[in-house]
Amino acid sequence: MTPFASIASVAVEFPPHQVGQKEALSGLTGLGGPQFDRFGESAGVQTRRISLPLSQYGELSGFTEANDVFIATALELGERALLSAFDAAKVKPEEIDIVFSTTVTGLAVPTLEARLATRVGLRPDVKRVPLFGLGCVAGAAGVARMHDYLLAFPDQVSVLLAVELCSLTLQRNDYSIANLVATSLFGDGAAAVVAKGSGRPSTGPRVLATRSRLYPDSEEVMGWNIGTNGFQIKLSTEVANVAEKYLGEDVRDFLKDHDLTPAEISTWVCHPGGPKVIEAVEHTLDLPEHALDHTRKSLRENANLSSVSVLDVLRANMADPPAPGSFGLMMAMGPGFCSELVLLGW
C-alpha cells in the first residue's frame, strides 16, 4: 500500500475577550470616528476574540510587555488546543512522535511546543519542528509538512500547533493604511491538528498531494518590519491582485497533475484573507456560489487568524464532510509571497 497521511482531528481555541467590529478599531489603536469606519465596514468581520480586555491594550508599555502577554496567552490557548485535538483524535499525548508549531505574532525561545511538552504529556524524545515567518500560509504549509513526514514514517502520529495573537502586534501610534486595515481584519486564536500515517487507523480525510509556490518579486506584498516597537505590518493592496494573477493557474496545473479539474472539487478549504482576496479566489477559479461559505463564516465570526484561520475552515468542513470519494482542496497564501495547496480525499 502506498503510504499516506490522514487528518484525524482539528481543534480551535480562542481567548475569552470578544469584541465587535465597531469597538475594535478605536479600542486597539486609539483611533475612532467616522473617518475610520470605512475600514471596519469593508473587512467582512463582525466579531473577534482578543487576548486582553480592550482597556488594557493602551497600557502595554511596548514590545517586551506585549510579547510577555503573547507567551502567557499562547501557552494557555496552545495547551487547550492540543489536549482537545488529542481527545478528538482518540490519541494519547505519549503517542505523538513529532510536533510542528507555527506562529508569526510573537517570539519565544524555548519555543511554544517545547514549553508545552511536559504540560500536555508529550514524550521526552518527541521530535520538534518550530516554524516562524510563514504567516497566513502556515496552517496549510504545516499540514503539508506533516504529510511529508508521515510518508516516510507511516506508523507514526504528528501534531501541528498554530497560535496567532494578532491583536498584540497592532501599533497604536501607526496611522498607516496597512495598520488600520490590519486592525479591522485580524483576531486571535490557536489550533491543533493531529495527523496519522497510513499504518494508523483514522476516519478523517487523506492528504493526497501538496504543492508549494513562491512568486517572483513579491517580497514586499506582506510581512513585518520588526524593530523597537515590535511587529509593524507590511500589507500591500496587491494581495488580491497576486491571487488573481497566479492562483488560478497554479490550482488548475496542480489538479491536472492528479487528473482533476476545479469542477471536481467538492470542498474548498480556503484561508479567509479578506473579502477582496476571497472574491479573487472565487473569480479566478469560477467557484460555485456557496463554495466558500465556511471561509466567509470564519472571517465574519473570528476575523483573520493568520495561520489558524485555514485550520478553522478545515475544522468546519470536517464537521460537515462531503460524501465518501469526494475531493477537497486546502489553500492559503502568505509572506514570501507564496501559496500552499493541499489535495484532500474523503
PLY file of the C-alpha trace (Angstrom):
ply
format ascii 1.0
element vertex 346
property float x
property float y
property float z
element edge 345
property int vertex1
property int vertex2
end_header
0.00 0.00 0.00
1.27 3.47 -0.89
1.88 5.47 2.31
-0.35 8.45 3.01
-1.30 10.79 5.85
-4.81 11.36 7.17
-6.16 14.21 9.28
-7.59 12.71 12.47
-8.78 15.89 14.20
-8.71 19.68 14.28
-9.34 21.73 17.43
-9.59 25.54 17.60
-9.48 27.60 20.81
-10.00 31.31 21.46
-9.24 33.78 24.27
-12.28 34.88 26.30
-12.47 38.56 25.34
-14.90 39.11 22.46
-15.28 42.47 20.74
-17.46 43.78 17.94
-16.01 45.38 14.85
-17.12 48.91 15.71
-15.29 48.96 19.04
-12.19 47.12 17.86
-10.63 49.89 15.77
-10.78 52.59 18.45
-10.03 50.18 21.29
-6.98 48.55 19.70
-5.39 51.61 18.07
-6.80 54.55 19.99
-8.37 55.83 16.77
-12.05 56.20 16.09
-14.73 58.21 14.41
-16.50 58.28 11.04
-13.25 58.79 9.11
-12.09 55.33 10.19
-15.39 53.47 10.00
-14.86 52.51 6.36
-12.04 50.17 7.34
-14.25 48.19 9.71
-17.23 48.18 7.37
-15.29 46.70 4.44
-13.40 43.96 6.32
-16.14 41.32 6.44
-15.62 40.93 10.21
-18.38 41.22 12.80
-16.75 39.85 15.95
-13.39 38.53 17.10
-11.62 37.29 20.22
-8.61 39.15 21.61
-6.01 38.32 24.24
-6.72 41.16 26.69
-9.68 43.34 27.64
-9.76 46.32 25.28
-8.93 48.75 28.07
-5.56 47.07 28.69
-4.09 47.49 25.20
-3.33 51.15 25.79
-1.45 50.20 28.96
1.09 47.96 27.20
4.47 49.68 27.51
5.96 48.26 24.30
7.16 45.15 22.57
8.64 43.46 25.66
5.43 43.64 27.66
3.28 42.68 24.65
5.50 39.68 23.97
5.26 38.58 27.61
1.47 38.59 27.22
1.88 36.69 23.96
3.84 33.88 25.64
1.46 33.53 28.57
-1.67 33.57 26.40
-0.17 31.37 23.68
0.73 28.69 26.21
-2.77 28.69 27.68
-4.51 28.51 24.29
-1.95 26.09 22.88
-2.42 23.67 25.76
-6.18 23.73 25.35
-5.96 23.22 21.59
-3.52 20.31 21.85
-5.49 18.47 24.52
-8.75 18.98 22.62
-7.19 17.68 19.40
-5.71 14.64 21.15
-9.08 13.82 22.68
-10.93 14.21 19.35
-8.37 12.02 17.55
-8.51 9.41 20.33
-4.75 9.50 20.81
-2.76 9.85 24.00
-0.12 12.60 24.24
2.64 9.99 24.55
1.65 8.59 21.13
2.77 11.80 19.39
6.07 11.28 17.57
6.61 14.75 16.11
5.17 18.20 16.77
5.25 21.06 14.28
4.49 24.52 15.65
3.96 27.83 13.94
3.39 31.45 14.86
4.24 34.82 13.38
2.85 37.12 16.09
5.32 36.62 18.95
8.74 35.27 19.85
9.63 32.59 22.37
12.85 30.64 22.94
12.40 27.90 24.03
9.59 27.73 21.51
5.95 27.17 22.41
5.86 23.43 21.77
8.96 22.92 23.94
7.36 24.84 26.82
4.16 22.82 26.42
5.70 19.36 26.03
5.67 18.44 29.73
2.40 20.29 30.41
0.47 18.22 27.87
2.34 14.93 28.38
4.48 14.59 25.25
7.32 12.07 25.35
10.84 13.31 26.16
12.02 12.01 22.77
9.31 13.80 20.73
10.72 15.48 17.61
10.11 19.23 17.31
9.91 21.39 14.20
9.15 25.03 15.08
8.27 27.23 12.09
8.37 31.03 12.04
7.71 33.57 9.31
5.17 31.73 7.16
2.25 33.81 8.43
-1.16 33.15 6.89
0.11 30.28 4.73
1.46 28.31 7.69
-1.72 26.39 8.52
-1.79 24.77 5.08
2.01 24.51 4.94
2.07 22.81 8.34
-0.44 20.19 7.20
1.67 19.66 4.08
4.86 19.17 6.10
3.14 16.69 8.41
2.12 14.77 5.28
5.73 14.78 4.02
6.98 13.38 7.31
4.32 10.70 7.62
5.07 9.38 4.13
8.47 8.40 5.48
7.15 7.20 8.85
3.67 5.75 8.18
3.35 4.17 11.65
3.74 7.49 13.45
1.47 10.30 14.64
2.08 14.01 14.11
0.55 17.18 15.50
0.60 20.76 14.25
0.16 23.63 16.73
-0.64 27.10 15.37
-1.02 30.10 17.68
-1.58 33.64 16.42
-2.32 36.59 18.71
-2.55 39.32 16.11
-4.03 41.93 18.46
-0.75 42.10 20.39
1.16 43.21 17.29
-1.01 46.23 16.42
0.80 49.56 16.63
-1.15 52.23 18.50
0.90 55.10 17.03
0.89 53.80 13.47
-1.72 55.64 11.41
-0.81 53.94 8.14
-3.47 52.39 5.94
-1.82 48.99 6.41
-2.13 49.15 10.21
-5.75 50.33 10.04
-6.63 47.54 7.62
-4.87 45.01 9.86
-6.75 46.31 12.91
-10.06 45.85 11.12
-9.16 42.37 9.84
-7.13 40.28 12.31
-8.02 38.39 15.51
-6.54 35.91 17.99
-6.77 32.14 18.28
-4.99 28.79 18.35
-5.47 25.50 16.52
-4.06 21.99 16.72
-4.24 19.30 14.03
-3.50 15.62 14.60
-2.42 13.64 11.53
-1.74 9.92 11.35
0.33 7.84 8.98
-1.30 5.11 6.90
-0.22 2.49 9.44
-2.62 4.03 11.97
-6.43 3.80 11.76
-8.18 7.11 11.03
-11.54 8.24 9.69
-10.53 11.74 8.58
-9.67 12.97 5.08
-6.46 11.76 3.46
-3.78 14.16 2.28
-3.25 13.05 -1.32
-0.68 15.59 -2.53
0.78 19.02 -1.80
2.42 21.85 -3.71
4.34 24.96 -2.60
4.84 28.07 -4.72
6.95 31.22 -4.34
6.02 34.17 -6.56
8.66 36.42 -8.18
9.38 39.97 -7.00
6.70 39.86 -4.32
8.63 40.04 -1.03
7.03 43.37 -0.11
3.42 42.24 -0.60
3.04 41.05 3.00
5.21 40.74 6.09
6.61 42.56 9.12
9.05 45.36 9.75
10.47 44.19 13.08
12.05 46.81 15.31
11.99 48.56 18.69
8.19 48.70 18.78
7.78 45.08 17.74
5.90 43.93 14.66
4.82 46.60 12.18
2.59 45.22 9.44
3.53 45.33 5.77
0.35 44.77 3.78
0.11 45.74 0.13
-3.04 46.38 -1.83
-1.61 43.87 -4.33
-2.56 40.78 -2.30
-5.84 40.22 -4.17
-4.15 41.01 -7.49
-1.42 38.43 -6.85
-4.09 35.85 -6.02
-5.94 36.72 -9.22
-2.75 36.60 -11.31
-1.23 33.35 -10.09
-3.57 31.19 -8.02
-5.98 30.07 -10.72
-3.24 28.71 -12.98
-1.44 27.11 -10.03
-4.58 25.33 -8.83
-5.52 24.11 -12.31
-2.00 22.82 -13.01
-1.85 21.09 -9.62
-5.20 19.40 -10.10
-4.40 18.46 -13.69
-1.34 16.56 -12.44
-3.80 14.40 -10.48
-6.34 14.08 -13.31
-8.75 16.52 -11.68
-10.36 19.86 -12.50
-11.76 22.56 -10.18
-15.27 21.38 -11.06
-14.47 18.02 -9.44
-13.53 19.60 -6.09
-16.50 19.49 -3.75
-14.84 21.02 -0.66
-12.82 24.23 -0.75
-10.77 24.86 2.40
-9.66 28.41 1.67
-7.91 30.80 4.05
-10.09 33.89 4.68
-7.55 36.53 3.75
-10.20 39.23 3.45
-13.24 39.99 1.26
-11.23 41.06 -1.79
-8.97 38.01 -1.60
-11.98 35.70 -1.23
-13.64 37.32 -4.23
-10.41 36.99 -6.25
-10.24 33.26 -5.47
-13.89 32.80 -6.43
-13.42 34.69 -9.68
-10.17 33.15 -10.83
-11.40 29.60 -10.13
-15.02 30.24 -11.21
-16.32 28.68 -7.99
-19.99 27.94 -7.27
-21.91 30.49 -5.21
-21.64 28.78 -1.80
-18.22 27.13 -2.22
-16.54 29.46 0.29
-19.36 29.76 2.84
-17.22 28.27 5.63
-14.42 30.69 4.73
-16.69 33.72 4.95
-18.27 32.49 8.19
-14.84 32.08 9.81
-13.87 35.61 8.77
-17.18 37.08 9.92
-17.22 35.42 13.35
-13.50 35.15 14.21
-11.66 37.60 11.89
-8.49 36.61 10.03
-6.44 34.48 12.44
-3.34 34.26 10.23
-2.14 30.62 10.20
-5.03 29.48 12.42
-7.78 30.60 10.01
-7.44 27.94 7.33
-7.40 25.33 10.11
-10.65 26.77 11.46
-12.12 26.40 7.97
-10.77 22.84 7.81
-12.44 22.07 11.15
-15.77 23.36 9.85
-15.52 21.28 6.68
-14.59 18.14 8.62
-17.64 18.67 10.84
-19.77 18.85 7.67
-17.97 16.35 5.43
-18.77 15.63 1.78
-19.71 12.18 0.51
-17.04 9.44 0.57
-14.94 9.56 -2.57
-15.09 13.37 -2.76
-12.07 15.63 -3.18
-11.16 18.80 -1.33
-8.52 21.46 -1.80
-6.91 23.34 1.07
-5.17 26.56 0.06
-3.60 29.60 1.66
-1.29 32.45 0.70
1.21 34.33 2.84
4.51 36.20 3.14
7.05 35.31 0.53
4.77 35.98 -1.33
3.70 32.36 -1.60
0.92 29.80 -1.68
0.40 26.28 -0.40
-2.01 23.75 -1.90
-3.11 20.53 -0.20
-5.26 17.99 -2.04
-7.63 16.10 0.26
-9.67 12.95 -0.28
-12.66 11.80 1.76
0 1
1 2
2 3
3 4
4 5
5 6
6 7
7 8
8 9
9 10
10 11
11 12
12 13
13 14
14 15
15 16
16 17
17 18
18 19
19 20
20 21
21 22
22 23
23 24
24 25
25 26
26 27
27 28
28 29
29 30
30 31
31 32
32 33
33 34
34 35
35 36
36 37
37 38
38 39
39 40
40 41
41 42
42 43
43 44
44 45
45 46
46 47
47 48
48 49
49 50
50 51
51 52
52 53
53 54
54 55
55 56
56 57
57 58
58 59
59 60
60 61
61 62
62 63
63 64
64 65
65 66
66 67
67 68
68 69
69 70
70 71
71 72
72 73
73 74
74 75
75 76
76 77
77 78
78 79
79 80
80 81
81 82
82 83
83 84
84 85
85 86
86 87
87 88
88 89
89 90
90 91
91 92
92 93
93 94
94 95
95 96
96 97
97 98
98 99
99 100
100 101
101 102
102 103
103 104
104 105
105 106
106 107
107 108
108 109
109 110
110 111
111 112
112 113
113 114
114 115
115 116
116 117
117 118
118 119
119 120
120 121
121 122
122 123
123 124
124 125
125 126
126 127
127 128
128 129
129 130
130 131
131 132
132 133
133 134
134 135
135 136
136 137
137 138
138 139
139 140
140 141
141 142
142 143
143 144
144 145
145 146
146 147
147 148
148 149
149 150
150 151
151 152
152 153
153 154
154 155
155 156
156 157
157 158
158 159
159 160
160 161
161 162
162 163
163 164
164 165
165 166
166 167
167 168
168 169
169 170
170 171
171 172
172 173
173 174
174 175
175 176
176 177
177 178
178 179
179 180
180 181
181 182
182 183
183 184
184 185
185 186
186 187
187 188
188 189
189 190
190 191
191 192
192 193
193 194
194 195
195 196
196 197
197 198
198 199
199 200
200 201
201 202
202 203
203 204
204 205
205 206
206 207
207 208
208 209
209 210
210 211
211 212
212 213
213 214
214 215
215 216
216 217
217 218
218 219
219 220
220 221
221 222
222 223
223 224
224 225
225 226
226 227
227 228
228 229
229 230
230 231
231 232
232 233
233 234
234 235
235 236
236 237
237 238
238 239
239 240
240 241
241 242
242 243
243 244
244 245
245 246
246 247
247 248
248 249
249 250
250 251
251 252
252 253
253 254
254 255
255 256
256 257
257 258
258 259
259 260
260 261
261 262
262 263
263 264
264 265
265 266
266 267
267 268
268 269
269 270
270 271
271 272
272 273
273 274
274 275
275 276
276 277
277 278
278 279
279 280
280 281
281 282
282 283
283 284
284 285
285 286
286 287
287 288
288 289
289 290
290 291
291 292
292 293
293 294
294 295
295 296
296 297
297 298
298 299
299 300
300 301
301 302
302 303
303 304
304 305
305 306
306 307
307 308
308 309
309 310
310 311
311 312
312 313
313 314
314 315
315 316
316 317
317 318
318 319
319 320
320 321
321 322
322 323
323 324
324 325
325 326
326 327
327 328
328 329
329 330
330 331
331 332
332 333
333 334
334 335
335 336
336 337
337 338
338 339
339 340
340 341
341 342
342 343
343 344
344 345
